[in-house]
Amino acid sequence: MRQHTHHIEDAKIADNLRRAIELTELGLALRRSVLQRDESEDEAMANVMREIRRAKERAWQQSLS
């Protein structure tokens, strides 16, 4: 039983790390968009913001379950 509990905890930790990496990548993409911003890239920045919001919502929903 103890091994099963450790496996579940390991899976949760791995899942949290994947989400953290995803959010970090999205944050870096947002930063790059801001730094390289011009009128044609406004849509790109908006897309990155939407992706960050979706990723945060997914992480929140998964943390509730």
C-alpha positions in Angstrom: 0.0 0.0 0.0 2.8 2.3 0.8 4.4 1.9 -2.6 1.0 2.7 -4.2 0.8 5.9 -2.1 4.3 6.9 -3.2 3.4 6.2 -6.8 0.4 8.5 -6.6 2.5 11.3 -4.9 5.2 10.9 -7.6 2.6 11.2 -10.3 1.1 14.4 -8.7 4.6 15.9 -8.4 5.4 15.1 -12.0 2.1 16.6 -13.1 2.8 19.8 -11.1 6.2 20.1 -12.6 4.8 19.7 -16.2 2.3 22.4 -15.5 5.0 24.7 -14.0 7.2 24.2 -17.0 4.2 24.9 -19.3 3.4 28.1 -17.5 7.1 29.1 -17.5 7.3 28.6 -21.3 4.1 30.7 -21.8 5.4 33.4 -19.5 8.7 33.5 -21.5 6.7 33.7 -24.7 4.7 36.6 -23.3 7.9 38.4 -22.3 9.3 37.9 -25.7 6.1 39.3 -27.3 6.3 42.3 -25.1 9.9 43.0 -25.8 9.4 42.6 -29.6 6.1 44.3 -29.6 4.9 46.3 -32.6 1.5 46.7 -34.1 1.6 43.4 -36.0 2.4 41.4 -32.9 -0.4 42.7 -30.8 -2.4 39.6 -31.8 0.5 37.3 -30.9 0.7 38.8 -27.5 -3.1 38.4 -27.0 -2.8 34.7 -28.1 -0.1 34.1 -25.5 -2.2 35.8 -22.8 -5.1 33.5 -23.7 -2.9 30.4 -23.5 -1.6 31.5 -20.1 -5.1 32.0 -18.9 -6.2 28.5 -20.2 -3.2 26.8 -18.7 -3.9 28.5 -15.3 -7.5 27.4 -15.5 -6.5 23.8 -16.3 -4.0 23.8 -13.4 -6.7 25.2 -11.1 -9.3 22.6 -12.2 -6.8 19.7 -11.8 -5.8 20.9 -8.4 -9.4 20.8 -7.3 -9.8 17.1 -8.3 
